[in-house]
Amino acid sequence: MPNNALAKISELGQSIWYDNIERGMLEEGELTRMVEEDHVVGVTSNPAIFQKAISGSTAYDAQIEEIVAETPTIPIKDLYEKLAIHDIQMAADILHPVYERTNGDDGYISLEVSPTLANDTEGTIAEAKRLFKTVSRPNLMIKIPATAAGLPAITAVIGSGINVNVTLMFSLQNYIDVANAYIAGLEKLDQAGGDVSQIASVASFFVSRVDTLIDKLLDDIGSDEAKSLQGKMAIANAKAAYKEFKEIFGGDRFQKLAQKGARVQRPLWASTSTKNPAYRDVIYAEELVGPDTVDTMPPVTLEGLKDHGEIRASLMEDLDEAPAVLEKLSTLDISYDDATQKLQDDGVVAFANSFVDLLKTLEDKREAIVSRQVSPMTLALKDNQAAVNVRLRAWDAAKMAARIWASDGTVWVPDPAQAAQTSDLTNRLGWLTLPTDMMAEASSLAEFAAEIKAAGFQEVVLLGMGGSSLAPEVYMKTFGATNGLPLTVLDSTNPDQVAAVANGIADLTKTLFIVSSKSGGTIEPLSFFKYFYDQVSQQKENSGENFIAITDPGSGLEKLAQEKGFRRIFLANSDVGGRYSALTHFGLVPAALIGVDLPKLLRRASSMADACRNSAPYNPGLQLGAAMGELARQGRDKLTFFTSPQIAAFGAWAEQLIAESLGKQGVGILPVVDEGIIQPAFYGHDRVFVYLRLAGDDNVALDGQVNVLEAAGHPIIRIEMDELEDLGQEFFRWEIATAAAGAILKINPFDQPNVELAKIKARELMAQFEESGALPAEAPTIDYDDIDAYGPAMGATVPEALRAFLSSFIPGNYIAIMAYLPYTADIDAALNDLRLTLRTGLQAATTVGYGPRFLHSTGQLHKGDGNNGLFIQITHTPATDVEIPGEKYSFATLVAAQAQGDYNALQQNGRRLIRFHIEAGQDLAAAIRKLIPV
């Protein structure tokens, strides 16, 4: 019989344990067969074994899918434990009959504490107790390493009544210490009134690795005497340990415990596979057969013994001579203690590395699963659902998804010839493939971020507007800079704001400036650049090293960056519009610098992109787009965002995307962000509410409030995110949805015909400044001491003037507050007080935008929609001014021209408009509150 060798090993008193575990052998009956046919009476495991099992098969995938579906953000270590414990419990149940038959001598399965705890006594004790309780099987052994920190843990764990497999032993002294730690644990248990007969332990003494190291040391010496010892040290070491075993457990100290039923701690021969091909493949198993021992055999050793093993009672042979063999090393100047300590140290590191590899394997599997999922969206649309369903069926019949992915412009412009000639359709759909296209850039962007940190930079300032600045701001406010450099966004030409950013920089020479402009000719980022380039140049030569550019190929900024010696120029996708650029270089370069996990973010985006290829009824982007468009057609055109606190910044990005894409040709969807939530009675019938919810955030109050809105009959769109990187999904979902809603509204979502008008008006004013040295002066309608009013102002006080202006409000209108002011917490709070008063008093949708930032965002909708807005512009005389090097005008002049240009553009489009100008020296927050109607 081929397994006679295994039978003989068992007859000679050695237990055969199997050094391997994987799901298939448990589920398919292989372990049961081995118990019945191969005399296997135990199993050992370690992180390396689990890593190989999980990465090398699909047997675990179903359970991983189930766990991740239930808890997508489960910590990877917890995921590993769920998988490992499932296997351990299955193995324990298979081995339990052996445990019963041998009265607890055999039938054990081992589970290792985390290798990261090898030098943590208290952590090891706590984890051992937790794992033993969690597995809840009497035939479980907890593996604890025989390190200095592990020894007291062994005593404590044994003393608490838990079986222990001590691992990573190489030296005789270490073995002696382990045996004494075991006995001390039994004594502790006995003193506490525990039953020592219920405890089992093995001491795993590693074998072949000893020869692997010492053979090399002997080979380095090269003498005949040294070479004669090769291949002998591992077996001699094990036999010397066995000799110590017999003396320790035959001594009086243990025998007192033995009389109470205590078991000896059997030596377990580990690492018995042959590493040196020059040696017999089963030599270590054949030469260490003896009573009261265990051999834990890897598959190759077990099969080798079955095939050609020659078994005898080998362990007792030359037992007394073994220590003398080891002593020969000292005559060759080889330190036995140093060698065995190195083996243990290396073993700890190897096991820890295997554990890291195991967790990485699971992380990759979890990511693959999560990336196939998308954040769930629920539509509670009440009576509006029918229209959305009709639209989705129509889109399905028209193959809407396929046409969008084929860049078919007739989705938005029905006439094929006209669509083919519409440049904003033919060259603005590159965003569709960004998730996969940019994945190829992720590693190089991470390398660039590492280069910047290595060069000593300490912070980043982004100089941009609109699509160039909003996504980076979302990344910074959402993720923070724990893993990278802090990022400040400058997108205001207000001189107070420019000065605040400049004054907040700790060290200009260690600050990286990103000049970000798609066209490369936008006045704001170029003005910012001129100012900060001059500032850096005053402190260092080669100031271009502190600047990088992100722009389209061939732009004026690319040429400028080359002339000024910028550190790096990133050329972004020219076929992606600014508001669709969150996943281009405009968004991802800043994201990389602050430390965002770009591959993870892009995998999330890719999963949404894949889902958005589905037919319309199963397409999350088209579902959302149908809801947006159809509800807008029914008068619910105020898309109001509520978000979990950690993702609040997303609203400002979505605001630009939606307003600039869908506010034109007399129609529009108004995005409302940061308005705060209130009771249902204060909302009109023009609202749709979006609740973007992050699992695990502080959502309790908002959950309840949104439920109240739904119960009152308001339409609610809920999107549930699991983790921050799911923002990658939401960027893409909302881009698809916005494009699709444009088809319902019969507009081109990729152009912005009204954005340029305010720019033209501002340029006209700047031309007049160039000629005369001053901007045109307009007389206020009413001078209210410290606040001037322009436009249709009437009344004795500022609040009266505002109340009179708002008298033209009708249901379905909205109120836009346009603040050409610096960003401060006090000003934010005052604007919010004004906003919420108007919201509540008029049941009006309200927006607040800082100028000139909003010109690149909601400014398009202000001038392009159906004239539904009442516009309150607030300007001031800045406390300071900041010169723009190389220009005749300053930032104060520029922002004043931009405010007046916007005012003139709104007037030209027949908008209802009033302007309040806060005079110099006033407290801006206090002045804003003076506007609030009582």
TORVOMI-707348 format. One line per 2 residues: number of its first residue (from 1); their letters; for each residue x, z, y of C-alpha. Coordinates in steps of 0.2 Angstrom, whole numbers. Example, Ala and Ser with C-alpha at 12.3 -4.5 7.8 and 13.67 -1.06 7.14 Angstrom:
<sites>
1	as	62 39 -22 ~ 68 36 -5;
</sites>
This chain:
<sites>
1	mp	0 0 0 ~ 7 -4 17;
3	nn	3 13 24 ~ 12 23 11;
5	al	25 28 24 ~ 11 35 35;
7	ak	4 45 21 ~ 20 52 16;
9	is	24 57 34 ~ 7 67 34;
11	el	11 74 17 ~ 28 81 24;
13	gq	19 91 37 ~ 21 80 52;
15	si	5 74 62 ~ 4 56 68;
17	wy	-3 54 85 ~ -6 38 93;
19	dn	2 35 110 ~ -10 23 117;
21	ie	-28 22 123 ~ -39 8 129;
23	rg	-58 5 130 ~ -58 -9 117;
25	ml	-50 2 103 ~ -63 15 106;
27	ee	-79 4 107 ~ -74 -8 93;
29	ge	-70 6 80 ~ -51 4 80;
31	lt	-47 22 83 ~ -60 27 69;
33	rm	-51 15 57 ~ -34 22 61;
35	ve	-40 40 58 ~ -48 35 42;
37	ed	-34 23 36 ~ -18 27 45;
39	hv	-18 46 45 ~ -19 46 64;
41	vg	-25 64 69 ~ -22 63 88;
43	vt	-20 52 104 ~ -9 54 119;
45	sn	-11 45 136 ~ -2 43 152;
47	pa	-4 33 168 ~ 7 19 162;
49	if	-5 17 147 ~ -20 17 157;
51	qk	-12 5 170 ~ -9 -7 156;
53	ai	-26 -5 148 ~ -36 -7 164;
55	sg	-26 -22 171 ~ -24 -30 154;
57	st	-42 -32 149 ~ -59 -34 156;
59	ay	-66 -20 146 ~ -67 -9 161;
61	da	-74 -21 173 ~ -93 -17 169;
63	qi	-90 1 172 ~ -80 -2 188;
65	ee	-94 -14 194 ~ -107 0 191;
67	iv	-97 13 200 ~ -92 3 215;
69	ae	-110 -4 217 ~ -116 14 218;
71	tp	-102 20 229 ~ -92 6 237;
73	ti	-81 18 246 ~ -76 29 231;
75	pi	-58 35 233 ~ -47 25 221;
77	kd	-41 41 212 ~ -59 46 209;
79	ly	-63 29 202 ~ -48 31 190;
81	ek	-54 48 184 ~ -71 41 180;
83	la	-63 28 170 ~ -50 39 162;
85	ih	-62 53 158 ~ -75 41 150;
87	di	-61 35 138 ~ -55 53 135;
89	qm	-72 59 131 ~ -75 45 119;
91	aa	-58 48 110 ~ -62 67 110;
93	di	-78 63 101 ~ -70 52 88;
95	lh	-57 64 85 ~ -68 79 84;
97	pv	-71 79 65 ~ -52 80 63;
99	ye	-52 95 75 ~ -65 103 65;
101	rt	-57 98 48 ~ -40 105 53;
103	ng	-47 121 61 ~ -40 115 78;
105	dd	-22 111 73 ~ -25 92 76;
107	gy	-39 80 83 ~ -33 81 101;
109	is	-33 69 115 ~ -21 72 130;
111	le	-25 69 149 ~ -11 70 162;
113	vs	-13 79 178 ~ -8 67 193;
115	pt	11 64 192 ~ 11 67 211;
117	la	9 85 207 ~ 25 87 197;
119	nd	33 98 210 ~ 17 107 215;
121	te	13 123 204 ~ -3 128 212;
123	gt	-9 110 213 ~ -6 107 195;
125	ia	-15 123 190 ~ -30 118 200;
127	ea	-31 101 193 ~ -28 106 175;
129	kr	-43 118 176 ~ -54 105 185;
131	lf	-50 91 173 ~ -53 102 158;
133	kt	-69 108 164 ~ -74 90 169;
135	vs	-70 82 152 ~ -79 97 144;
137	rp	-71 94 126 ~ -63 108 116;
139	nl	-50 96 109 ~ -43 91 125;
141	mi	-25 94 130 ~ -20 94 148;
143	ki	-2 86 150 ~ 9 95 162;
145	pa	27 90 166 ~ 41 102 161;
147	ta	48 103 179 ~ 53 119 188;
149	ag	36 119 196 ~ 27 114 180;
151	lp	34 129 170 ~ 24 143 179;
153	ai	9 131 179 ~ 10 130 160;
155	ta	10 149 158 ~ -5 150 170;
157	vi	-15 136 162 ~ -12 143 144;
159	gs	-17 160 150 ~ -33 153 156;
161	gi	-38 147 139 ~ -33 128 141;
163	nv	-24 118 128 ~ -8 110 135;
165	nv	3 96 131 ~ 20 99 140;
167	tl	28 82 144 ~ 45 75 150;
169	mf	57 87 141 ~ 75 81 138;
171	sl	86 96 137 ~ 88 111 125;
173	qn	87 123 139 ~ 71 115 146;
175	yi	63 116 129 ~ 68 134 127;
177	dv	60 138 145 ~ 44 128 140;
179	an	42 138 123 ~ 44 154 133;
181	ay	32 148 146 ~ 19 145 132;
183	ia	22 162 124 ~ 20 170 141;
185	gl	4 161 143 ~ -3 167 126;
187	ek	2 185 131 ~ -7 183 147;
189	ld	-22 177 138 ~ -21 191 125;
191	qa	-20 204 139 ~ -35 197 147;
193	gg	-45 199 131 ~ -45 180 127;
195	dv	-44 173 109 ~ -26 166 107;
197	sq	-32 158 90 ~ -42 145 100;
199	ia	-26 138 110 ~ -15 124 104;
201	sv	0 116 113 ~ 13 104 110;
203	as	30 102 118 ~ 34 83 121;
205	ff	52 81 118 ~ 58 63 123;
207	vs	69 54 111 ~ 75 36 113;
209	rv	77 37 132 ~ 92 50 128;
211	dt	101 36 119 ~ 97 23 132;
213	li	106 33 145 ~ 120 42 135;
215	dk	124 26 126 ~ 128 18 143;
217	ll	139 32 148 ~ 148 31 132;
219	dd	150 13 134 ~ 157 15 151;
221	ig	171 26 143 ~ 174 13 130;
223	sd	185 23 118 ~ 183 22 99;
225	ea	177 40 99 ~ 164 37 112;
227	ks	157 22 104 ~ 156 32 87;
229	lq	143 43 96 ~ 132 29 101;
231	gk	115 30 94 ~ 117 48 88;
233	ma	113 59 103 ~ 95 57 104;
235	ia	92 62 86 ~ 104 76 87;
237	na	96 82 103 ~ 79 82 95;
239	ka	86 92 79 ~ 94 104 91;
241	ay	77 107 99 ~ 69 109 82;
243	ke	82 122 78 ~ 77 132 93;
245	fk	59 130 89 ~ 61 138 72;
247	ei	71 153 80 ~ 59 156 94;
249	fg	43 155 84 ~ 51 164 70;
251	gd	56 179 82 ~ 47 195 84;
253	rf	39 191 101 ~ 29 177 95;
255	qk	25 185 78 ~ 15 198 86;
257	la	4 184 93 ~ 4 175 77;
259	qk	-4 190 69 ~ -18 188 81;
261	ga	-20 169 75 ~ -9 161 88;
263	rv	-2 144 84 ~ 16 139 86;
265	qr	19 126 100 ~ 24 111 89;
267	pl	38 100 95 ~ 31 82 98;
269	wa	43 68 97 ~ 39 56 112;
271	st	47 40 116 ~ 50 36 98;
273	st	50 17 100 ~ 67 9 99;
275	kn	74 2 115 ~ 90 -4 109;
277	pa	88 -20 98 ~ 104 -16 89;
279	yr	96 -1 81 ~ 83 -1 67;
281	dv	66 -3 75 ~ 59 13 67;
283	iy	74 24 67 ~ 68 38 78;
285	ae	52 40 68 ~ 61 39 51;
287	el	74 52 56 ~ 63 66 63;
289	vg	51 69 50 ~ 48 87 46;
291	pd	34 101 46 ~ 26 108 61;
293	tv	30 93 72 ~ 20 79 79;
295	dt	26 61 82 ~ 16 51 95;
297	mp	19 33 90 ~ 16 18 101;
299	pv	8 3 93 ~ 24 -6 89;
301	tl	31 10 80 ~ 16 13 70;
303	eg	15 -5 64 ~ 33 -5 60;
305	lk	32 11 49 ~ 17 3 40;
307	dh	26 -12 36 ~ 44 -6 31;
309	ge	45 13 35 ~ 57 23 23;
311	ir	51 41 24 ~ 60 57 18;
313	as	61 75 25 ~ 74 69 37;
315	lm	72 82 51 ~ 80 96 41;
317	ed	95 86 37 ~ 111 92 46;
319	ld	100 103 57 ~ 114 116 60;
321	ea	127 103 64 ~ 116 95 78;
323	pa	122 106 92 ~ 140 102 88;
325	vl	136 84 90 ~ 130 87 107;
327	ek	145 97 112 ~ 156 82 109;
329	ls	149 75 125 ~ 159 88 135;
331	tl	175 82 127 ~ 172 65 135;
333	di	168 73 152 ~ 150 68 150;
335	sy	138 82 157 ~ 124 85 145;
337	dd	115 95 158 ~ 117 81 172;
339	at	111 68 160 ~ 96 76 154;
341	qk	91 82 171 ~ 93 64 177;
343	lq	81 58 163 ~ 68 71 168;
345	dd	70 66 187 ~ 68 48 182;
347	gv	54 51 171 ~ 44 60 185;
349	va	47 45 196 ~ 43 32 183;
351	fa	26 41 179 ~ 23 43 198;
353	ns	26 24 200 ~ 15 20 185;
355	fv	1 30 193 ~ 4 21 210;
357	dl	3 4 201 ~ -13 10 192;
359	lk	-21 15 208 ~ -16 -2 215;
361	tl	-23 -11 200 ~ -40 -2 203;
363	ed	-39 -5 222 ~ -37 -23 218;
365	kr	-52 -23 206 ~ -63 -13 218;
367	ea	-59 -25 232 ~ -63 -40 221;
369	iv	-80 -32 217 ~ -84 -26 235;
371	sr	-78 -43 242 ~ -92 -51 231;
373	qv	-105 -40 238 ~ -111 -41 256;
375	sp	-118 -27 267 ~ -137 -26 263;
377	mt	-149 -31 276 ~ -167 -26 276;
379	la	-180 -34 288 ~ -195 -24 292;
381	lk	-204 -36 303 ~ -222 -32 300;
383	dn	-234 -47 306 ~ -219 -57 310;
385	qa	-212 -58 293 ~ -224 -73 288;
387	av	-216 -84 302 ~ -199 -80 296;
389	nv	-203 -84 278 ~ -210 -101 283;
391	rl	-194 -105 292 ~ -183 -100 278;
393	ra	-193 -111 266 ~ -192 -125 278;
395	wd	-173 -123 280 ~ -172 -123 261;
397	aa	-181 -139 260 ~ -170 -146 274;
399	km	-154 -140 265 ~ -150 -131 281;
401	aa	-135 -121 274 ~ -127 -136 266;
403	ri	-129 -146 283 ~ -121 -132 293;
405	wa	-106 -131 281 ~ -105 -150 282;
407	sd	-103 -148 301 ~ -119 -159 303;
409	gt	-123 -159 322 ~ -141 -164 319;
411	vw	-145 -146 314 ~ -145 -143 333;
413	vp	-146 -161 341 ~ -158 -171 330;
415	dp	-153 -188 336 ~ -137 -192 325;
417	aq	-129 -204 338 ~ -131 -190 351;
419	aa	-125 -177 340 ~ -110 -187 336;
421	qt	-106 -189 354 ~ -108 -170 358;
423	sd	-91 -163 359 ~ -96 -145 358;
425	lt	-104 -149 341 ~ -90 -160 334;
427	nr	-76 -149 338 ~ -83 -131 338;
429	lg	-87 -127 320 ~ -69 -122 314;
431	wl	-75 -104 313 ~ -84 -108 297;
433	tl	-68 -108 286 ~ -58 -95 296;
435	pt	-60 -81 282 ~ -50 -92 270;
437	dm	-39 -101 283 ~ -33 -85 291;
439	ma	-29 -76 275 ~ -14 -87 274;
441	ea	-9 -80 290 ~ -12 -62 286;
443	ss	6 -58 279 ~ 15 -66 293;
445	la	4 -57 306 ~ 8 -41 297;
447	ef	27 -45 298 ~ 25 -49 316;
449	aa	17 -32 319 ~ 32 -23 310;
451	ei	44 -33 320 ~ 36 -27 336;
453	ka	37 -9 330 ~ 55 -11 324;
455	ag	59 -18 341 ~ 54 -1 349;
457	fq	38 -6 358 ~ 26 9 360;
459	ev	10 1 366 ~ 1 -15 369;
461	vl	-9 -22 384 ~ -20 -37 382;
463	lg	-23 -48 397 ~ -39 -58 394;
465	mg	-57 -61 397 ~ -73 -64 386;
467	gs	-69 -70 369 ~ -51 -67 371;
469	sl	-54 -48 375 ~ -70 -42 367;
471	ap	-65 -44 348 ~ -48 -35 351;
473	ev	-57 -21 360 ~ -69 -19 345;
475	ym	-54 -18 333 ~ -46 -5 344;
477	kt	-61 6 347 ~ -67 5 329;
479	fg	-50 7 319 ~ -39 16 332;
481	at	-21 14 331 ~ -16 26 317;
483	ng	-7 13 308 ~ 0 3 322;
485	lp	2 3 341 ~ -12 8 354;
487	lt	-20 -6 363 ~ -27 -7 380;
489	vl	-38 -21 386 ~ -37 -27 404;
491	ds	-52 -38 408 ~ -56 -33 426;
493	tn	-49 -40 442 ~ -55 -25 451;
495	pd	-39 -18 459 ~ -43 0 455;
497	qv	-44 -5 437 ~ -28 -15 437;
499	aa	-19 -1 445 ~ -27 12 432;
501	va	-20 1 418 ~ -3 -1 426;
503	ng	-2 18 430 ~ -7 22 412;
505	ia	8 13 405 ~ 21 26 399;
507	dl	36 13 399 ~ 34 -5 405;
509	tk	50 -9 395 ~ 42 -3 379;
511	tl	26 -12 382 ~ 20 -28 374;
513	fi	9 -39 384 ~ -3 -51 376;
515	vs	-8 -65 388 ~ -24 -72 379;
517	sk	-33 -87 385 ~ -40 -101 375;
519	sg	-40 -114 389 ~ -24 -107 396;
521	gt	-30 -109 414 ~ -42 -95 416;
523	ie	-38 -87 433 ~ -40 -69 427;
525	pl	-27 -68 413 ~ -15 -78 423;
527	sf	-17 -67 438 ~ -14 -52 426;
529	fk	1 -60 419 ~ 9 -63 437;
531	yf	7 -45 441 ~ 14 -37 425;
533	yd	28 -50 423 ~ 34 -46 440;
535	qv	33 -27 436 ~ 43 -29 420;
537	sq	55 -40 429 ~ 59 -26 441;
539	qk	65 -15 426 ~ 74 -27 414;
541	en	81 -44 412 ~ 74 -56 399;
543	sg	56 -49 404 ~ 48 -63 394;
545	en	53 -53 378 ~ 39 -41 383;
547	fi	26 -55 382 ~ 17 -65 369;
549	ai	4 -79 372 ~ -12 -83 362;
551	td	-19 -100 367 ~ -24 -117 361;
553	pg	-11 -130 358 ~ -6 -140 373;
555	sg	-13 -128 386 ~ -5 -123 402;
557	le	-2 -106 395 ~ 8 -113 381;
559	kl	19 -122 394 ~ 21 -107 405;
561	aq	25 -96 390 ~ 39 -108 385;
563	ek	46 -108 403 ~ 46 -89 404;
565	gf	54 -86 387 ~ 39 -77 379;
567	rr	44 -68 363 ~ 31 -77 353;
569	if	17 -90 356 ~ 2 -90 344;
571	la	-8 -107 344 ~ -25 -103 339;
573	ns	-38 -115 331 ~ -44 -127 345;
575	dv	-60 -131 336 ~ -66 -113 338;
577	gg	-75 -107 354 ~ -70 -91 362;
579	ry	-85 -81 357 ~ -83 -86 339;
581	sa	-64 -82 339 ~ -64 -64 332;
583	lt	-56 -70 316 ~ -44 -82 324;
585	hf	-27 -77 332 ~ -36 -71 347;
587	gl	-43 -57 337 ~ -31 -55 322;
589	vp	-15 -54 332 ~ -21 -38 342;
591	aa	-29 -32 326 ~ -12 -33 316;
593	li	-3 -24 330 ~ -15 -9 330;
595	gv	-13 -9 311 ~ -29 -16 304;
597	dl	-29 -21 286 ~ -31 -39 288;
599	pk	-32 -45 270 ~ -46 -32 267;
601	ll	-55 -37 283 ~ -54 -56 279;
603	rr	-59 -53 261 ~ -75 -45 268;
605	as	-78 -59 279 ~ -75 -71 265;
607	sm	-88 -63 254 ~ -100 -65 268;
609	ad	-95 -83 271 ~ -98 -86 252;
611	ac	-115 -78 253 ~ -119 -89 268;
613	rn	-117 -105 258 ~ -133 -100 248;
615	sa	-150 -108 250 ~ -159 -101 265;
617	py	-170 -88 256 ~ -154 -80 249;
619	np	-143 -83 263 ~ -140 -67 274;
621	gl	-134 -77 289 ~ -149 -88 289;
623	ql	-161 -74 285 ~ -155 -65 301;
625	ga	-155 -81 311 ~ -173 -85 306;
627	am	-178 -67 311 ~ -169 -69 328;
629	ge	-176 -86 332 ~ -194 -84 326;
631	la	-197 -67 334 ~ -190 -74 350;
633	rq	-203 -88 349 ~ -216 -75 348;
635	gr	-210 -66 363 ~ -199 -53 355;
637	dk	-183 -60 363 ~ -175 -43 368;
639	lt	-163 -40 353 ~ -159 -21 355;
641	ff	-144 -14 345 ~ -142 3 339;
643	ts	-126 7 329 ~ -117 22 320;
645	pq	-105 30 332 ~ -89 23 324;
647	ia	-95 5 326 ~ -103 6 343;
649	af	-90 -6 351 ~ -97 -20 340;
651	ga	-112 -22 352 ~ -102 -28 366;
653	wa	-95 -42 355 ~ -112 -47 348;
655	eq	-119 -47 366 ~ -107 -61 372;
657	li	-110 -71 356 ~ -129 -70 357;
659	ae	-131 -71 376 ~ -119 -85 379;
661	sl	-125 -95 364 ~ -143 -93 366;
663	gk	-147 -92 384 ~ -149 -109 391;
665	qg	-161 -123 395 ~ -175 -111 400;
667	vg	-174 -101 384 ~ -164 -86 378;
669	il	-162 -71 367 ~ -156 -56 377;
671	pv	-145 -44 368 ~ -147 -26 373;
673	vd	-133 -14 369 ~ -129 4 373;
675	eg	-146 7 380 ~ -149 23 370;
677	ii	-165 26 360 ~ -181 33 366;
679	qp	-199 36 359 ~ -209 20 354;
681	af	-221 21 368 ~ -208 17 381;
683	yg	-204 0 373 ~ -213 -15 377;
685	hd	-219 -28 364 ~ -204 -39 368;
687	rv	-191 -30 357 ~ -183 -32 340;
689	fv	-172 -18 335 ~ -156 -20 325;
691	yl	-149 -4 317 ~ -131 -7 311;
693	rl	-127 8 301 ~ -110 14 294;
695	ag	-112 25 278 ~ -105 42 280;
697	dd	-106 42 299 ~ -116 54 310;
699	nv	-132 45 307 ~ -145 59 304;
701	al	-153 59 322 ~ -153 40 323;
703	dg	-160 37 306 ~ -175 48 311;
705	qv	-177 39 327 ~ -177 22 320;
707	nv	-189 27 307 ~ -201 32 320;
709	le	-199 16 329 ~ -203 7 313;
711	aa	-218 18 309 ~ -225 13 327;
713	gh	-225 -5 322 ~ -209 -11 330;
715	pi	-199 -24 320 ~ -183 -17 313;
717	ir	-167 -26 306 ~ -156 -14 296;
719	ie	-139 -18 290 ~ -129 -5 280;
721	md	-110 -5 281 ~ -100 4 268;
723	el	-83 5 277 ~ -75 -1 293;
725	ed	-68 -17 286 ~ -86 -23 283;
727	lg	-85 -28 302 ~ -77 -44 294;
729	qe	-93 -47 286 ~ -103 -44 302;
731	ff	-93 -55 313 ~ -97 -70 301;
733	rw	-115 -65 298 ~ -119 -64 316;
735	ei	-110 -80 320 ~ -120 -90 307;
737	at	-136 -81 312 ~ -133 -85 331;
739	aa	-130 -104 326 ~ -145 -104 316;
741	ag	-156 -96 329 ~ -150 -110 341;
743	ai	-158 -123 329 ~ -175 -114 331;
745	lk	-174 -113 350 ~ -169 -131 350;
747	in	-153 -128 359 ~ -134 -131 356;
749	pf	-127 -114 353 ~ -109 -120 356;
751	dq	-109 -125 374 ~ -111 -114 390;
753	pn	-117 -126 404 ~ -120 -112 417;
755	ve	-104 -102 415 ~ -94 -114 426;
757	la	-106 -113 440 ~ -101 -95 445;
759	ki	-83 -101 444 ~ -86 -116 455;
761	ka	-94 -105 468 ~ -79 -92 467;
763	re	-67 -106 469 ~ -76 -113 484;
765	lm	-74 -96 492 ~ -56 -94 487;
767	aq	-53 -111 496 ~ -61 -105 512;
769	fe	-49 -89 510 ~ -34 -101 508;
771	es	-39 -110 524 ~ -44 -95 535;
773	ga	-36 -80 527 ~ -53 -71 525;
775	lp	-68 -73 514 ~ -84 -78 523;
777	ae	-93 -63 530 ~ -111 -61 527;
779	ap	-122 -48 536 ~ -131 -36 526;
781	ti	-150 -36 526 ~ -150 -17 529;
783	dy	-136 -5 532 ~ -140 11 524;
785	dd	-125 21 531 ~ -113 21 516;
787	id	-122 8 506 ~ -126 -10 512;
789	ay	-141 -20 504 ~ -141 -39 503;
791	gp	-155 -50 498 ~ -174 -45 498;
793	am	-171 -27 504 ~ -185 -17 513;
795	ga	-188 1 514 ~ -181 16 524;
797	tv	-170 22 510 ~ -159 14 496;
799	pe	-171 19 482 ~ -186 12 492;
801	al	-176 -4 493 ~ -173 -5 475;
803	ra	-191 0 471 ~ -198 -14 482;
805	fl	-186 -26 474 ~ -193 -21 456;
807	ss	-211 -23 461 ~ -210 -41 455;
809	fi	-206 -35 437 ~ -219 -40 424;
811	pg	-219 -36 406 ~ -207 -47 396;
813	ny	-194 -47 411 ~ -178 -38 410;
815	ia	-166 -29 422 ~ -148 -33 423;
817	im	-136 -21 432 ~ -120 -31 437;
819	ay	-107 -18 442 ~ -91 -26 450;
821	lp	-83 -8 449 ~ -69 0 440;
823	yt	-72 7 422 ~ -73 26 423;
825	ad	-82 39 413 ~ -91 45 429;
827	id	-96 27 434 ~ -102 24 416;
829	aa	-113 39 417 ~ -120 35 434;
831	ln	-124 17 429 ~ -132 24 413;
833	dl	-143 36 423 ~ -149 22 433;
835	rl	-152 11 418 ~ -162 23 408;
837	tl	-173 28 423 ~ -178 10 425;
839	rt	-180 7 407 ~ -191 22 405;
841	gl	-201 19 421 ~ -204 1 419;
843	qa	-203 0 400 ~ -190 -13 403;
845	at	-176 -20 393 ~ -160 -16 403;
847	tv	-142 -22 402 ~ -126 -16 411;
849	gy	-111 -27 413 ~ -95 -25 422;
851	gp	-89 -40 433 ~ -81 -51 431;
853	rf	-81 -47 413 ~ -99 -51 410;
855	lh	-97 -68 418 ~ -89 -74 402;
857	st	-103 -65 392 ~ -121 -63 398;
859	gq	-118 -73 414 ~ -123 -89 404;
861	lh	-140 -81 400 ~ -143 -74 417;
863	kg	-142 -92 424 ~ -149 -102 409;
865	dg	-164 -93 402 ~ -182 -94 408;
867	nn	-179 -84 424 ~ -184 -67 416;
869	gl	-171 -56 424 ~ -171 -45 439;
871	fi	-153 -44 444 ~ -145 -29 453;
873	qi	-127 -32 459 ~ -117 -17 464;
875	th	-100 -20 473 ~ -88 -9 483;
877	tp	-74 -9 494 ~ -59 -4 483;
879	at	-49 11 487 ~ -33 2 484;
881	dv	-27 -16 483 ~ -15 -24 471;
883	ei	-5 -40 476 ~ -4 -55 465;
885	pg	14 -61 465 ~ 15 -79 471;
887	ek	-2 -80 478 ~ -9 -78 495;
889	ys	-24 -68 489 ~ -24 -51 481;
891	fa	-35 -44 467 ~ -47 -36 480;
893	tl	-50 -54 487 ~ -52 -61 470;
895	va	-65 -49 463 ~ -74 -50 480;
897	aq	-75 -69 478 ~ -80 -68 460;
899	aq	-94 -56 464 ~ -100 -67 479;
901	gd	-98 -83 468 ~ -109 -75 455;
903	yn	-122 -70 468 ~ -122 -87 475;
905	al	-124 -95 458 ~ -139 -84 454;
907	qq	-147 -88 470 ~ -145 -107 467;
909	ng	-154 -105 451 ~ -168 -96 459;
911	rr	-165 -79 451 ~ -173 -63 458;
913	li	-157 -54 465 ~ -152 -39 476;
915	rf	-135 -33 480 ~ -129 -16 485;
917	hi	-112 -14 492 ~ -104 3 492;
919	ea	-93 5 507 ~ -75 11 507;
921	gq	-71 30 504 ~ -87 33 495;
923	dl	-89 42 478 ~ -95 28 467;
925	aa	-104 38 454 ~ -113 48 468;
927	ai	-117 32 477 ~ -125 24 462;
929	rk	-136 39 459 ~ -142 37 477;
931	li	-150 20 470 ~ -161 29 457;
933	pv	-179 29 462 ~ -187 46 461;
</sites>
